[in-house]
Amino acid sequence: MKKVVVVGAGPAGLMAAEVLSSAGVAVAIFDAMPSIGRKFLLAGKGGLNLTHSEPADLFASRYGQRRAQIEALFKTFDAASVRSWAASLGIETFVGSSGRVFPVDMKAAPLLRAWLARLRHPQNGTPVEFFMRHRWVGWHQPLVSSSDQGQGAQAIELDFETPRGSVQVSADAVVLALGGGSWAHLGSNGAWVPLLQAKGVAVTPLLPSNCGFDVKNGWTEHFASRFAGQPFKSVAISFTNSDGVVFVRKGEFVVTQTGVEGSLIYAASSLMRNEIMVNGQAIFQLDLLPDLSQERVLAEVLHPRGTRSLSSHLKSRLHIEGIKAAILHELLSKEQMHDPVQLAQAIKALPIVLKAARPLDEAISSAGGVLFEGMTEGLMLEPLPGVFCAGEMLDWEAPTGGYLLTACLASGAHAGQSVAAFLNKK
């Protein structure tokens, strides 16, 4: 029986293993961590967002420059497949008001338990073996290149470090599903990058995605000490990059000790990160009252306030108080605060200057990774026949909202099918 080694016990690796197990292939999963799916479980702690219910064309557009490559994977396993697959595990799902899809109980653990039970004891297929605390550290011997002796001419041998010492494992094919570079303490540390680059695999640098940012010059201690951790609610941000790409969205985000983070910021993070890389900074406009027009805001600011203070006036006429009032005082001079025209303009478009993305390890996900251009359509590395890649270690990124998990599952399913076809030819 052919044997496949899957390195990485996250969603992409587990899905590749499931597809191969169903095809009657012997599968062994190796992972550096003590337990399975750690990042998956943590990501689902606040409610596991499986996928999104929006139309397929809009869904595919969320993957930006890698739309074509990810859309090709959806021919194997798409958003609808995610819900069907969850149902096959006994996990009922529902569509939330935002269009996001969740398990009815909102938890990740029951789904993972059911998944692992099926992998270990399949009704049809071969049981999957798991080897934890096995950290992949490279190849036990040089791999045969695609120009030598034909594709897949010999077994692939890998080296692992374990608490009991080094271990060598042989396989007919390998699926690498090692994640990106965020949340290193959960296993995704990007240590695989030099191991693949040394074999001629093209890898773009890993960058933070769905991340927070530091503001230029930092917040004052007064503002940071009082408002770090508090959200801006019912606001909108707009951002235009140097190429004229415009982002506008309403929602909320959070002030941090050094800057900003949260859903609105994450949604624009790839554009703002790239702008900082090119020009050293990115500036977005904060609309504190997106439901009111510029003219209405100016009229309310100009309304006679009598003996009331400016703060009382803004609270009474525009309901600006708390963190919204504080950000105006933080970023505007006294002269600007007392100039009705400038104040009204700031309320509708307050410039927030960002100087840097937060470190990769703090990001929800990462961009960059193994280039699709150096792989076959089946996700096999062209320099390394028999070695396939899946999941976040591929060069793509997407916003939160179920897009990350769906693409990971899709790439795992596609890699699994491709490995099965490769073994049949071999």
Contacts in CASP RR format, 6 or more apart in sequence:
PFRMAT RR
TARGET T0000
AUTHOR 0000-0000-0000
METHOD contacts of the structure
MODEL  1
MKKVVVVGAGPAGLMAAEVLSSAGVAVAIFDAMPSIGRKFLLAGKGGLNL
THSEPADLFASRYGQRRAQIEALFKTFDAASVRSWAASLGIETFVGSSGR
VFPVDMKAAPLLRAWLARLRHPQNGTPVEFFMRHRWVGWHQPLVSSSDQG
QGAQAIELDFETPRGSVQVSADAVVLALGGGSWAHLGSNGAWVPLLQAKG
VAVTPLLPSNCGFDVKNGWTEHFASRFAGQPFKSVAISFTNSDGVVFVRK
GEFVVTQTGVEGSLIYAASSLMRNEIMVNGQAIFQLDLLPDLSQERVLAE
VLHPRGTRSLSSHLKSRLHIEGIKAAILHELLSKEQMHDPVQLAQAIKAL
PIVLKAARPLDEAISSAGGVLFEGMTEGLMLEPLPGVFCAGEMLDWEAPT
GGYLLTACLASGAHAGQSVAAFLNKK
1 24 0 8 1.000
1 25 0 8 1.000
1 26 0 8 1.000
1 126 0 8 1.000
2 25 0 8 1.000
2 26 0 8 1.000
2 172 0 8 1.000
2 173 0 8 1.000
2 423 0 8 1.000
2 426 0 8 1.000
3 25 0 8 1.000
3 26 0 8 1.000
3 27 0 8 1.000
3 28 0 8 1.000
3 170 0 8 1.000
3 171 0 8 1.000
3 172 0 8 1.000
4 17 0 8 1.000
4 20 0 8 1.000
4 25 0 8 1.000
4 26 0 8 1.000
4 27 0 8 1.000
4 28 0 8 1.000
4 171 0 8 1.000
4 172 0 8 1.000
4 173 0 8 1.000
4 174 0 8 1.000
4 175 0 8 1.000
4 419 0 8 1.000
4 423 0 8 1.000
5 27 0 8 1.000
5 28 0 8 1.000
5 29 0 8 1.000
5 30 0 8 1.000
5 156 0 8 1.000
5 158 0 8 1.000
5 169 0 8 1.000
5 171 0 8 1.000
5 173 0 8 1.000
5 174 0 8 1.000
5 175 0 8 1.000
6 13 0 8 1.000
6 16 0 8 1.000
6 17 0 8 1.000
6 20 0 8 1.000
6 27 0 8 1.000
6 28 0 8 1.000
6 29 0 8 1.000
6 30 0 8 1.000
6 174 0 8 1.000
6 175 0 8 1.000
6 177 0 8 1.000
7 29 0 8 1.000
7 30 0 8 1.000
7 31 0 8 1.000
7 136 0 8 1.000
7 158 0 8 1.000
7 174 0 8 1.000
7 175 0 8 1.000
7 176 0 8 1.000
7 177 0 8 1.000
7 178 0 8 1.000
8 29 0 8 1.000
8 30 0 8 1.000
8 31 0 8 1.000
8 32 0 8 1.000
8 176 0 8 1.000
8 177 0 8 1.000
8 178 0 8 1.000
8 179 0 8 1.000
9 29 0 8 1.000
9 30 0 8 1.000
9 31 0 8 1.000
9 33 0 8 1.000
9 36 0 8 1.000
9 37 0 8 1.000
9 130 0 8 1.000
9 132 0 8 1.000
10 31 0 8 1.000
10 36 0 8 1.000
10 37 0 8 1.000
10 39 0 8 1.000
10 40 0 8 1.000
10 177 0 8 1.000
10 179 0 8 1.000
10 408 0 8 1.000
11 37 0 8 1.000
11 40 0 8 1.000
11 391 0 8 1.000
11 405 0 8 1.000
11 408 0 8 1.000
11 409 0 8 1.000
11 412 0 8 1.000
12 177 0 8 1.000
12 179 0 8 1.000
12 390 0 8 1.000
12 391 0 8 1.000
12 392 0 8 1.000
12 408 0 8 1.000
12 409 0 8 1.000
12 411 0 8 1.000
12 412 0 8 1.000
12 415 0 8 1.000
13 29 0 8 1.000
13 175 0 8 1.000
13 177 0 8 1.000
13 390 0 8 1.000
13 391 0 8 1.000
13 412 0 8 1.000
14 29 0 8 1.000
14 36 0 8 1.000
14 37 0 8 1.000
14 115 0 8 1.000
14 116 0 8 1.000
14 119 0 8 1.000
15 77 0 8 1.000
15 390 0 8 1.000
15 408 0 8 1.000
15 409 0 8 1.000
15 412 0 8 1.000
15 413 0 8 1.000
15 416 0 8 1.000
16 175 0 8 1.000
16 177 0 8 1.000
16 388 0 8 1.000
16 390 0 8 1.000
16 412 0 8 1.000
16 413 0 8 1.000
16 415 0 8 1.000
16 416 0 8 1.000
16 419 0 8 1.000
17 27 0 8 1.000
17 29 0 8 1.000
17 119 0 8 1.000
17 128 0 8 1.000
17 175 0 8 1.000
18 115 0 8 1.000
18 118 0 8 1.000
18 119 0 8 1.000
18 128 0 8 1.000
18 413 0 8 1.000
19 412 0 8 1.000
19 413 0 8 1.000
19 416 0 8 1.000
19 417 0 8 1.000
19 420 0 8 1.000
20 27 0 8 1.000
20 416 0 8 1.000
20 419 0 8 1.000
20 420 0 8 1.000
21 27 0 8 1.000
21 119 0 8 1.000
21 122 0 8 1.000
21 125 0 8 1.000
21 126 0 8 1.000
21 127 0 8 1.000
21 128 0 8 1.000
22 122 0 8 1.000
22 124 0 8 1.000
22 125 0 8 1.000
23 125 0 8 1.000
23 420 0 8 1.000
24 125 0 8 1.000
24 126 0 8 1.000
25 126 0 8 1.000
25 419 0 8 1.000
25 420 0 8 1.000
25 423 0 8 1.000
26 126 0 8 1.000
27 126 0 8 1.000
27 128 0 8 1.000
27 129 0 8 1.000
28 128 0 8 1.000
28 129 0 8 1.000
28 130 0 8 1.000
28 131 0 8 1.000
28 169 0 8 1.000
28 171 0 8 1.000
29 128 0 8 1.000
29 129 0 8 1.000
29 130 0 8 1.000
29 131 0 8 1.000
30 131 0 8 1.000
30 134 0 8 1.000
30 136 0 8 1.000
30 160 0 8 1.000
30 169 0 8 1.000
31 130 0 8 1.000
31 131 0 8 1.000
31 132 0 8 1.000
31 133 0 8 1.000
31 134 0 8 1.000
32 133 0 8 1.000
32 134 0 8 1.000
32 135 0 8 1.000
32 136 0 8 1.000
32 187 0 8 1.000
33 132 0 8 1.000
33 133 0 8 1.000
33 186 0 8 1.000
33 187 0 8 1.000
34 132 0 8 1.000
34 133 0 8 1.000
35 132 0 8 1.000
36 112 0 8 1.000
36 116 0 8 1.000
36 130 0 8 1.000
36 132 0 8 1.000
37 112 0 8 1.000
38 186 0 8 1.000
38 187 0 8 1.000
39 183 0 8 1.000
39 186 0 8 1.000
39 187 0 8 1.000
39 188 0 8 1.000
40 108 0 8 1.000
40 112 0 8 1.000
40 405 0 8 1.000
41 108 0 8 1.000
41 109 0 8 1.000
41 112 0 8 1.000
42 183 0 8 1.000
42 186 0 8 1.000
43 108 0 8 1.000
43 364 0 8 1.000
43 405 0 8 1.000
44 107 0 8 1.000
44 108 0 8 1.000
45 108 0 8 1.000
46 106 0 8 1.000
47 102 0 8 1.000
47 103 0 8 1.000
47 106 0 8 1.000
47 107 0 8 1.000
47 108 0 8 1.000
48 102 0 8 1.000
48 103 0 8 1.000
48 106 0 8 1.000
48 107 0 8 1.000
48 108 0 8 1.000
48 111 0 8 1.000
49 100 0 8 1.000
49 101 0 8 1.000
49 102 0 8 1.000
49 400 0 8 1.000
49 401 0 8 1.000
49 402 0 8 1.000
49 405 0 8 1.000
50 82 0 8 1.000
50 83 0 8 1.000
50 86 0 8 1.000
50 93 0 8 1.000
50 101 0 8 1.000
50 102 0 8 1.000
50 103 0 8 1.000
50 402 0 8 1.000
50 405 0 8 1.000
50 406 0 8 1.000
51 79 0 8 1.000
51 82 0 8 1.000
51 83 0 8 1.000
51 100 0 8 1.000
51 101 0 8 1.000
51 402 0 8 1.000
51 403 0 8 1.000
51 405 0 8 1.000
51 406 0 8 1.000
52 59 0 8 1.000
52 79 0 8 1.000
52 99 0 8 1.000
52 100 0 8 1.000
52 101 0 8 1.000
52 401 0 8 1.000
52 402 0 8 1.000
52 403 0 8 1.000
52 406 0 8 1.000
53 79 0 8 1.000
53 95 0 8 1.000
53 99 0 8 1.000
53 100 0 8 1.000
53 101 0 8 1.000
54 99 0 8 1.000
56 74 0 8 1.000
56 78 0 8 1.000
56 79 0 8 1.000
59 79 0 8 1.000
59 403 0 8 1.000
60 67 0 8 1.000
60 70 0 8 1.000
60 71 0 8 1.000
60 74 0 8 1.000
61 67 0 8 1.000
62 398 0 8 1.000
62 399 0 8 1.000
62 403 0 8 1.000
63 69 0 8 1.000
63 70 0 8 1.000
63 71 0 8 1.000
63 396 0 8 1.000
63 397 0 8 1.000
63 398 0 8 1.000
63 403 0 8 1.000
63 407 0 8 1.000
64 398 0 8 1.000
66 372 0 8 1.000
66 395 0 8 1.000
66 396 0 8 1.000
66 397 0 8 1.000
69 372 0 8 1.000
69 396 0 8 1.000
70 396 0 8 1.000
70 398 0 8 1.000
70 407 0 8 1.000
70 410 0 8 1.000
72 377 0 8 1.000
73 407 0 8 1.000
73 410 0 8 1.000
73 411 0 8 1.000
73 413 0 8 1.000
73 414 0 8 1.000
74 410 0 8 1.000
76 410 0 8 1.000
76 413 0 8 1.000
76 414 0 8 1.000
76 417 0 8 1.000
77 85 0 8 1.000
77 409 0 8 1.000
77 410 0 8 1.000
77 412 0 8 1.000
77 413 0 8 1.000
77 414 0 8 1.000
78 406 0 8 1.000
78 410 0 8 1.000
79 101 0 8 1.000
79 406 0 8 1.000
81 409 0 8 1.000
81 410 0 8 1.000
81 413 0 8 1.000
82 101 0 8 1.000
82 405 0 8 1.000
82 406 0 8 1.000
82 409 0 8 1.000
83 93 0 8 1.000
83 101 0 8 1.000
85 409 0 8 1.000
86 92 0 8 1.000
86 93 0 8 1.000
86 103 0 8 1.000
86 111 0 8 1.000
87 93 0 8 1.000
89 111 0 8 1.000
89 114 0 8 1.000
89 115 0 8 1.000
89 118 0 8 1.000
90 114 0 8 1.000
91 103 0 8 1.000
91 104 0 8 1.000
91 110 0 8 1.000
91 111 0 8 1.000
91 114 0 8 1.000
92 103 0 8 1.000
92 104 0 8 1.000
93 101 0 8 1.000
93 102 0 8 1.000
93 103 0 8 1.000
93 104 0 8 1.000
94 101 0 8 1.000
94 102 0 8 1.000
94 104 0 8 1.000
95 101 0 8 1.000
96 102 0 8 1.000
100 401 0 8 1.000
100 402 0 8 1.000
101 402 0 8 1.000
103 110 0 8 1.000
103 111 0 8 1.000
119 127 0 8 1.000
119 128 0 8 1.000
120 127 0 8 1.000
120 128 0 8 1.000
120 130 0 8 1.000
121 127 0 8 1.000
122 128 0 8 1.000
131 160 0 8 1.000
133 162 0 8 1.000
133 163 0 8 1.000
134 160 0 8 1.000
134 161 0 8 1.000
134 162 0 8 1.000
134 167 0 8 1.000
135 160 0 8 1.000
135 161 0 8 1.000
135 162 0 8 1.000
136 158 0 8 1.000
136 159 0 8 1.000
136 160 0 8 1.000
136 176 0 8 1.000
136 178 0 8 1.000
136 192 0 8 1.000
136 195 0 8 1.000
137 159 0 8 1.000
137 160 0 8 1.000
137 161 0 8 1.000
137 195 0 8 1.000
138 158 0 8 1.000
138 159 0 8 1.000
138 195 0 8 1.000
139 156 0 8 1.000
139 157 0 8 1.000
139 158 0 8 1.000
139 159 0 8 1.000
139 195 0 8 1.000
139 199 0 8 1.000
140 157 0 8 1.000
140 158 0 8 1.000
140 159 0 8 1.000
140 168 0 8 1.000
141 157 0 8 1.000
143 156 0 8 1.000
143 199 0 8 1.000
143 384 0 8 1.000
143 385 0 8 1.000
143 387 0 8 1.000
144 150 0 8 1.000
144 152 0 8 1.000
144 153 0 8 1.000
144 154 0 8 1.000
144 385 0 8 1.000
145 383 0 8 1.000
145 384 0 8 1.000
145 385 0 8 1.000
146 382 0 8 1.000
146 383 0 8 1.000
146 384 0 8 1.000
146 385 0 8 1.000
150 385 0 8 1.000
151 385 0 8 1.000
151 386 0 8 1.000
151 422 0 8 1.000
151 426 0 8 1.000
152 385 0 8 1.000
152 386 0 8 1.000
152 426 0 8 1.000
155 170 0 8 1.000
155 171 0 8 1.000
155 172 0 8 1.000
156 170 0 8 1.000
156 171 0 8 1.000
156 172 0 8 1.000
156 173 0 8 1.000
156 174 0 8 1.000
156 386 0 8 1.000
156 387 0 8 1.000
157 168 0 8 1.000
157 169 0 8 1.000
157 170 0 8 1.000
157 171 0 8 1.000
158 168 0 8 1.000
158 169 0 8 1.000
158 170 0 8 1.000
158 171 0 8 1.000
158 174 0 8 1.000
159 166 0 8 1.000
159 167 0 8 1.000
159 168 0 8 1.000
160 166 0 8 1.000
160 167 0 8 1.000
160 168 0 8 1.000
160 169 0 8 1.000
161 167 0 8 1.000
172 386 0 8 1.000
172 423 0 8 1.000
172 426 0 8 1.000
173 386 0 8 1.000
173 387 0 8 1.000
173 388 0 8 1.000
173 419 0 8 1.000
173 422 0 8 1.000
173 423 0 8 1.000
173 426 0 8 1.000
174 386 0 8 1.000
174 387 0 8 1.000
174 388 0 8 1.000
175 388 0 8 1.000
175 389 0 8 1.000
175 390 0 8 1.000
175 412 0 8 1.000
175 415 0 8 1.000
175 416 0 8 1.000
175 419 0 8 1.000
176 192 0 8 1.000
176 196 0 8 1.000
176 387 0 8 1.000
176 388 0 8 1.000
176 389 0 8 1.000
176 390 0 8 1.000
176 393 0 8 1.000
177 389 0 8 1.000
177 390 0 8 1.000
177 391 0 8 1.000
177 393 0 8 1.000
177 412 0 8 1.000
177 415 0 8 1.000
178 188 0 8 1.000
178 190 0 8 1.000
178 191 0 8 1.000
178 192 0 8 1.000
178 393 0 8 1.000
179 187 0 8 1.000
179 188 0 8 1.000
179 190 0 8 1.000
179 391 0 8 1.000
179 392 0 8 1.000
179 393 0 8 1.000
180 188 0 8 1.000
180 190 0 8 1.000
180 206 0 8 1.000
180 365 0 8 1.000
180 366 0 8 1.000
180 369 0 8 1.000
180 392 0 8 1.000
180 393 0 8 1.000
181 188 0 8 1.000
181 189 0 8 1.000
181 190 0 8 1.000
181 206 0 8 1.000
181 360 0 8 1.000
181 361 0 8 1.000
181 366 0 8 1.000
181 392 0 8 1.000
182 188 0 8 1.000
182 208 0 8 1.000
182 209 0 8 1.000
182 360 0 8 1.000
182 361 0 8 1.000
182 362 0 8 1.000
182 363 0 8 1.000
182 364 0 8 1.000
182 365 0 8 1.000
182 366 0 8 1.000
183 361 0 8 1.000
184 190 0 8 1.000
184 361 0 8 1.000
188 366 0 8 1.000
188 392 0 8 1.000
190 206 0 8 1.000
190 393 0 8 1.000
192 393 0 8 1.000
193 203 0 8 1.000
193 206 0 8 1.000
193 369 0 8 1.000
196 203 0 8 1.000
196 370 0 8 1.000
196 381 0 8 1.000
197 203 0 8 1.000
199 381 0 8 1.000
199 383 0 8 1.000
199 384 0 8 1.000
200 383 0 8 1.000
201 370 0 8 1.000
201 374 0 8 1.000
201 381 0 8 1.000
201 383 0 8 1.000
201 384 0 8 1.000
202 370 0 8 1.000
202 371 0 8 1.000
202 373 0 8 1.000
202 374 0 8 1.000
203 368 0 8 1.000
203 369 0 8 1.000
203 370 0 8 1.000
203 371 0 8 1.000
203 395 0 8 1.000
204 368 0 8 1.000
204 369 0 8 1.000
204 371 0 8 1.000
204 395 0 8 1.000
205 368 0 8 1.000
205 369 0 8 1.000
206 360 0 8 1.000
206 366 0 8 1.000
206 367 0 8 1.000
206 368 0 8 1.000
206 369 0 8 1.000
207 273 0 8 1.000
207 357 0 8 1.000
207 360 0 8 1.000
207 366 0 8 1.000
207 367 0 8 1.000
207 368 0 8 1.000
208 269 0 8 1.000
208 273 0 8 1.000
208 357 0 8 1.000
208 358 0 8 1.000
208 359 0 8 1.000
208 360 0 8 1.000
208 362 0 8 1.000
208 363 0 8 1.000
208 366 0 8 1.000
208 367 0 8 1.000
209 269 0 8 1.000
209 270 0 8 1.000
209 273 0 8 1.000
209 363 0 8 1.000
209 364 0 8 1.000
209 365 0 8 1.000
209 366 0 8 1.000
209 367 0 8 1.000
209 397 0 8 1.000
210 266 0 8 1.000
210 269 0 8 1.000
210 363 0 8 1.000
210 364 0 8 1.000
210 365 0 8 1.000
210 397 0 8 1.000
210 399 0 8 1.000
210 400 0 8 1.000
210 404 0 8 1.000
211 261 0 8 1.000
211 266 0 8 1.000
211 269 0 8 1.000
211 273 0 8 1.000
211 357 0 8 1.000
211 358 0 8 1.000
211 360 0 8 1.000
211 362 0 8 1.000
211 363 0 8 1.000
211 364 0 8 1.000
212 256 0 8 1.000
212 259 0 8 1.000
212 260 0 8 1.000
212 261 0 8 1.000
212 262 0 8 1.000
212 265 0 8 1.000
212 266 0 8 1.000
212 269 0 8 1.000
212 357 0 8 1.000
212 358 0 8 1.000
212 362 0 8 1.000
212 363 0 8 1.000
213 259 0 8 1.000
213 260 0 8 1.000
213 261 0 8 1.000
213 265 0 8 1.000
213 269 0 8 1.000
213 272 0 8 1.000
213 276 0 8 1.000
213 282 0 8 1.000
213 354 0 8 1.000
213 355 0 8 1.000
213 356 0 8 1.000
213 357 0 8 1.000
213 358 0 8 1.000
214 258 0 8 1.000
214 259 0 8 1.000
214 354 0 8 1.000
214 355 0 8 1.000
214 356 0 8 1.000
214 357 0 8 1.000
214 358 0 8 1.000
215 258 0 8 1.000
215 259 0 8 1.000
215 260 0 8 1.000
215 352 0 8 1.000
215 353 0 8 1.000
215 354 0 8 1.000
215 355 0 8 1.000
216 281 0 8 1.000
216 353 0 8 1.000
216 354 0 8 1.000
216 355 0 8 1.000
217 353 0 8 1.000
217 355 0 8 1.000
218 224 0 8 1.000
218 258 0 8 1.000
218 259 0 8 1.000
219 228 0 8 1.000
219 255 0 8 1.000
219 257 0 8 1.000
219 258 0 8 1.000
219 259 0 8 1.000
219 330 0 8 1.000
220 330 0 8 1.000
223 255 0 8 1.000
223 326 0 8 1.000
223 327 0 8 1.000
223 330 0 8 1.000
224 255 0 8 1.000
224 257 0 8 1.000
224 258 0 8 1.000
226 326 0 8 1.000
227 255 0 8 1.000
227 323 0 8 1.000
227 326 0 8 1.000
228 255 0 8 1.000
228 256 0 8 1.000
228 257 0 8 1.000
229 254 0 8 1.000
229 255 0 8 1.000
229 256 0 8 1.000
230 254 0 8 1.000
230 255 0 8 1.000
230 323 0 8 1.000
231 252 0 8 1.000
231 253 0 8 1.000
231 254 0 8 1.000
231 255 0 8 1.000
231 323 0 8 1.000
232 252 0 8 1.000
232 253 0 8 1.000
232 254 0 8 1.000
232 255 0 8 1.000
232 286 0 8 1.000
232 288 0 8 1.000
232 323 0 8 1.000
232 324 0 8 1.000
232 327 0 8 1.000
233 251 0 8 1.000
233 252 0 8 1.000
234 250 0 8 1.000
234 251 0 8 1.000
234 252 0 8 1.000
234 290 0 8 1.000
234 291 0 8 1.000
235 250 0 8 1.000
235 251 0 8 1.000
235 252 0 8 1.000
235 253 0 8 1.000
235 264 0 8 1.000
235 286 0 8 1.000
235 287 0 8 1.000
235 288 0 8 1.000
235 290 0 8 1.000
235 324 0 8 1.000
236 248 0 8 1.000
236 249 0 8 1.000
236 250 0 8 1.000
236 251 0 8 1.000
236 264 0 8 1.000
236 286 0 8 1.000
236 287 0 8 1.000
236 290 0 8 1.000
237 247 0 8 1.000
237 248 0 8 1.000
237 249 0 8 1.000
237 253 0 8 1.000
237 264 0 8 1.000
237 265 0 8 1.000
237 268 0 8 1.000
237 284 0 8 1.000
237 285 0 8 1.000
237 286 0 8 1.000
237 287 0 8 1.000
237 352 0 8 1.000
238 246 0 8 1.000
238 247 0 8 1.000
238 248 0 8 1.000
238 284 0 8 1.000
238 285 0 8 1.000
238 287 0 8 1.000
238 349 0 8 1.000
239 246 0 8 1.000
239 247 0 8 1.000
239 248 0 8 1.000
239 268 0 8 1.000
239 271 0 8 1.000
239 272 0 8 1.000
239 275 0 8 1.000
239 282 0 8 1.000
239 283 0 8 1.000
239 284 0 8 1.000
239 285 0 8 1.000
240 246 0 8 1.000
240 247 0 8 1.000
241 271 0 8 1.000
241 272 0 8 1.000
241 274 0 8 1.000
241 275 0 8 1.000
241 282 0 8 1.000
242 275 0 8 1.000
242 278 0 8 1.000
242 279 0 8 1.000
245 271 0 8 1.000
247 267 0 8 1.000
247 268 0 8 1.000
247 271 0 8 1.000
249 264 0 8 1.000
249 267 0 8 1.000
249 268 0 8 1.000
250 290 0 8 1.000
251 263 0 8 1.000
251 264 0 8 1.000
252 262 0 8 1.000
252 263 0 8 1.000
252 264 0 8 1.000
253 260 0 8 1.000
253 261 0 8 1.000
253 262 0 8 1.000
253 263 0 8 1.000
253 264 0 8 1.000
253 265 0 8 1.000
254 260 0 8 1.000
254 261 0 8 1.000
254 262 0 8 1.000
255 323 0 8 1.000
259 354 0 8 1.000
260 352 0 8 1.000
260 354 0 8 1.000
261 358 0 8 1.000
263 400 0 8 1.000
265 272 0 8 1.000
266 364 0 8 1.000
266 399 0 8 1.000
266 400 0 8 1.000
267 399 0 8 1.000
267 400 0 8 1.000
268 284 0 8 1.000
269 357 0 8 1.000
270 367 0 8 1.000
270 397 0 8 1.000
271 282 0 8 1.000
272 282 0 8 1.000
272 284 0 8 1.000
272 354 0 8 1.000
272 357 0 8 1.000
273 282 0 8 1.000
273 357 0 8 1.000
273 367 0 8 1.000
275 281 0 8 1.000
275 282 0 8 1.000
276 282 0 8 1.000
276 354 0 8 1.000
276 355 0 8 1.000
276 356 0 8 1.000
276 357 0 8 1.000
280 355 0 8 1.000
281 353 0 8 1.000
281 354 0 8 1.000
281 355 0 8 1.000
282 353 0 8 1.000
282 354 0 8 1.000
283 351 0 8 1.000
283 352 0 8 1.000
283 353 0 8 1.000
283 354 0 8 1.000
284 351 0 8 1.000
284 352 0 8 1.000
284 354 0 8 1.000
285 349 0 8 1.000
285 350 0 8 1.000
285 351 0 8 1.000
285 352 0 8 1.000
286 327 0 8 1.000
286 349 0 8 1.000
286 350 0 8 1.000
286 351 0 8 1.000
286 352 0 8 1.000
287 347 0 8 1.000
287 348 0 8 1.000
287 349 0 8 1.000
287 350 0 8 1.000
288 320 0 8 1.000
288 324 0 8 1.000
288 327 0 8 1.000
288 328 0 8 1.000
288 347 0 8 1.000
288 348 0 8 1.000
288 350 0 8 1.000
289 297 0 8 1.000
289 318 0 8 1.000
289 320 0 8 1.000
289 347 0 8 1.000
289 348 0 8 1.000
292 300 0 8 1.000
292 318 0 8 1.000
292 348 0 8 1.000
294 344 0 8 1.000
294 345 0 8 1.000
294 348 0 8 1.000
297 318 0 8 1.000
297 344 0 8 1.000
297 347 0 8 1.000
297 348 0 8 1.000
298 340 0 8 1.000
298 341 0 8 1.000
298 344 0 8 1.000
300 317 0 8 1.000
300 318 0 8 1.000
301 313 0 8 1.000
301 314 0 8 1.000
301 317 0 8 1.000
301 318 0 8 1.000
301 340 0 8 1.000
301 343 0 8 1.000
301 344 0 8 1.000
301 347 0 8 1.000
302 340 0 8 1.000
303 313 0 8 1.000
303 317 0 8 1.000
305 312 0 8 1.000
305 313 0 8 1.000
305 317 0 8 1.000
308 316 0 8 1.000
310 337 0 8 1.000
310 338 0 8 1.000
311 321 0 8 1.000
311 325 0 8 1.000
314 320 0 8 1.000
314 321 0 8 1.000
314 325 0 8 1.000
315 321 0 8 1.000
315 325 0 8 1.000
318 347 0 8 1.000
320 328 0 8 1.000
320 347 0 8 1.000
327 350 0 8 1.000
328 337 0 8 1.000
328 343 0 8 1.000
328 346 0 8 1.000
328 347 0 8 1.000
328 350 0 8 1.000
329 337 0 8 1.000
331 346 0 8 1.000
331 350 0 8 1.000
331 351 0 8 1.000
331 352 0 8 1.000
332 342 0 8 1.000
332 343 0 8 1.000
332 346 0 8 1.000
335 342 0 8 1.000
336 342 0 8 1.000
336 343 0 8 1.000
336 346 0 8 1.000
337 343 0 8 1.000
357 363 0 8 1.000
360 366 0 8 1.000
364 400 0 8 1.000
364 404 0 8 1.000
365 392 0 8 1.000
365 397 0 8 1.000
365 398 0 8 1.000
365 400 0 8 1.000
365 404 0 8 1.000
366 392 0 8 1.000
366 397 0 8 1.000
367 395 0 8 1.000
367 396 0 8 1.000
367 397 0 8 1.000
368 395 0 8 1.000
368 396 0 8 1.000
368 397 0 8 1.000
369 393 0 8 1.000
369 394 0 8 1.000
369 395 0 8 1.000
370 381 0 8 1.000
370 389 0 8 1.000
370 393 0 8 1.000
370 394 0 8 1.000
370 395 0 8 1.000
371 395 0 8 1.000
372 394 0 8 1.000
372 395 0 8 1.000
374 381 0 8 1.000
374 382 0 8 1.000
374 383 0 8 1.000
375 381 0 8 1.000
375 382 0 8 1.000
375 389 0 8 1.000
376 382 0 8 1.000
376 418 0 8 1.000
377 418 0 8 1.000
378 388 0 8 1.000
378 414 0 8 1.000
378 415 0 8 1.000
378 418 0 8 1.000
379 388 0 8 1.000
379 389 0 8 1.000
379 390 0 8 1.000
379 394 0 8 1.000
379 411 0 8 1.000
379 414 0 8 1.000
379 415 0 8 1.000
379 418 0 8 1.000
380 386 0 8 1.000
380 387 0 8 1.000
380 388 0 8 1.000
380 418 0 8 1.000
380 422 0 8 1.000
381 387 0 8 1.000
381 388 0 8 1.000
381 389 0 8 1.000
386 419 0 8 1.000
386 422 0 8 1.000
388 415 0 8 1.000
388 416 0 8 1.000
388 418 0 8 1.000
388 419 0 8 1.000
388 422 0 8 1.000
389 415 0 8 1.000
390 408 0 8 1.000
390 411 0 8 1.000
390 412 0 8 1.000
390 414 0 8 1.000
390 415 0 8 1.000
390 416 0 8 1.000
391 407 0 8 1.000
391 408 0 8 1.000
391 411 0 8 1.000
391 412 0 8 1.000
392 404 0 8 1.000
392 408 0 8 1.000
394 411 0 8 1.000
396 407 0 8 1.000
398 404 0 8 1.000
398 407 0 8 1.000
END
